[in-house]
Amino acid sequence: MRRMLSVAIVFCAVAGTAQTLPAVFVDDAAYYVKRNFYANQQWPWPYQCPDRIAVREPFCIMVNNGWRRQNLLGQHYFKPGTNELTTAGELRVQWIMTQAPAMRRNIFIERTLDPDVNAQRLAIVREYASKVSIDGQMPQVEETYLVSDGRPAAIVDATNTKFLQVMPPPVLPTSSTGGSSNGSGSSGQ
């Protein structure tokens, strides 16, 4: 009797879940089909935005690095003893503060090994940049580890002057007389 009672309880439990089992299965299947249908309808869009960002990001990095290189003040823009800006340095700062786009008016100073020299150069450039600024905004002046590829203007001028001094004068080639006029090179018929 006990055995019969436990079988009846198990049978009732299975029969009770048997009615909800197909309903749960159908509901899950319907949800799965709907979700995949909408995902397939929007298919390329969720993946296009991250792909576009990944493609454009290197170009943005290159543009930022190019502007940082363009707005870099190297050792040759400062006078060696006083760390004052040279004339070329003043012209470079003036160009950055007046001609560069407003969002690109950051000035970068090549870092030296002496922190006192770095601080002095930063202060001098900030002061001059605020003086020549056309919109009155305080310039952003930062140190950087980039090394300037430029050279002092005096060296460039000396190189060009020396090149012009040793350049041979332009002359026309000499013409050779005694050649034949028909171009065949034979003198007889």
Secondary structure as the mmCIF struct_conf table of DSSP 4:
data_model
#
loop_
_struct_conf.conf_type_id
_struct_conf.id
_struct_conf.beg_label_comp_id
_struct_conf.beg_label_asym_id
_struct_conf.beg_label_seq_id
_struct_conf.end_label_comp_id
_struct_conf.end_label_asym_id
_struct_conf.end_label_seq_id
HELX_RH_AL_P HELX_RH_AL_P1 ARG A 2 GLN A 41
TURN_TY1_P TURN_TY1_P1 GLN A 42 PRO A 44
HELX_RH_AL_P HELX_RH_AL_P2 TRP A 45 GLN A 70
TURN_TY1_P TURN_TY1_P2 ASN A 71 ASN A 71
STRN STRN1 LEU A 72 LEU A 73
HELX_RH_3T_P HELX_RH_3T_P1 GLN A 75 TYR A 77
STRN STRN2 PHE A 78 PHE A 78
TURN_TY1_P TURN_TY1_P3 PRO A 80 THR A 82
STRN STRN3 LEU A 85 LEU A 85
HELX_RH_AL_P HELX_RH_AL_P3 THR A 87 THR A 98
TURN_TY1_P TURN_TY1_P4 GLN A 99 GLN A 99
BEND BEND1 ALA A 100 ALA A 100
HELX_RH_3T_P HELX_RH_3T_P2 ALA A 102 ARG A 104
STRN STRN4 ASN A 106 GLU A 110
BEND BEND2 LEU A 113 LEU A 113
HELX_RH_AL_P HELX_RH_AL_P4 PRO A 115 VAL A 132
BEND BEND3 ILE A 134 ASP A 135
HELX_LH_PP_P HELX_LH_PP_P1 GLN A 137 PRO A 139
STRN STRN5 GLN A 140 THR A 144
HELX_RH_AL_P HELX_RH_AL_P5 ALA A 153 VAL A 166
BEND BEND4 MET A 167 MET A 167
HELX_LH_PP_P HELX_LH_PP_P2 PRO A 168 PRO A 170
HELX_LH_PP_P HELX_LH_PP_P3 LEU A 172 SER A 176
BEND BEND5 THR A 177 GLY A 178
BEND BEND6 SER A 181 SER A 184
#
